[in-house]
Amino acid sequence: MLLSALTALLLSYFRSNVFLFAIGVFTLYLIGTGSRYIQLKATGSLSAKPKMVDWVLSGLMLVSGIALVVLGISSVVRGNMMGIALAVFGTIGLSGVWQDLRYYRGLQKEKMYWLSVHISRMVGGFIAATTAFLVNNTQHLPAIPSFIYWLLPTAILVPLIIKWQRRYIRKY
């Protein structure tokens, strides 16, 4: 997944593709912080001190999230409905940054919060990467309305995220 996200960032530069850049940043942030929540928990503290990598990931998503929301809104205003996807990615990313800041400052008191965030972000990164793959390869896939390719990974995997979170948080 890391290689996929980094490749998306590299390709977005060469192709001048904002959507691919958004997916790359979003996927990198989700899998990076999803992994880091496990590592922070391994320190044994409910509010472990974040490392520089945590701040860098959250900071990059903060800047990218704001840029994606602004770019998305301006695209919609100009009539490009692709801007909705950019604004949604940016908003979800900013929501994650807010969660990170609360956790880093010790304000999140749920005992299994780290596991919930880990599950949702790792699967969320997979959703983002899978969606990007489907949307960028629709010409090689069955001819169905394009919005289905945009929503299919989310529709399938979000219920699984909820199921796994409930199962593992209850178990522990």
TAUR-V281142 format. One record per backbone hydrogen bond with DSSP energy under -1.0 kcal/mol. CO is the residue of the C=O (numbers start at 1). NH is the residue of the N-H. If there is no record, write none. Layout:
# TAUR-V281142
CO	NH
CO	NH
This chain:
# TAUR-V281142
1	5
2	6
3	7
4	8
5	9
6	10
7	11
8	12
9	13
10	14
11	15
12	17
17	21
18	22
19	23
20	24
21	25
22	26
23	27
24	28
25	29
26	30
27	31
28	32
29	33
30	34
31	35
32	36
33	37
35	39
36	40
37	41
38	42
40	43
41	44
51	55
52	56
53	57
54	58
55	59
56	60
57	61
58	62
59	63
60	64
61	65
62	66
63	67
64	68
65	69
66	70
67	71
68	72
69	73
70	74
71	75
72	76
73	77
74	78
75	80
76	79
80	83
81	84
82	86
83	87
84	88
85	89
86	90
87	91
88	92
89	93
90	94
91	95
92	96
93	97
94	98
95	99
96	100
97	101
98	102
99	103
100	104
101	105
102	107
103	106
110	113
112	116
113	117
114	118
115	119
116	120
117	121
118	122
119	123
120	124
121	125
122	126
123	127
124	128
125	129
126	130
127	131
128	132
129	133
130	134
131	135
132	136
137	140
138	141
142	144
145	148
146	150
147	151
148	152
151	155
152	156
153	157
154	158
157	161
158	162
159	163
160	164
161	165
162	166
163	167
164	168
165	169
166	170
167	171
168	172
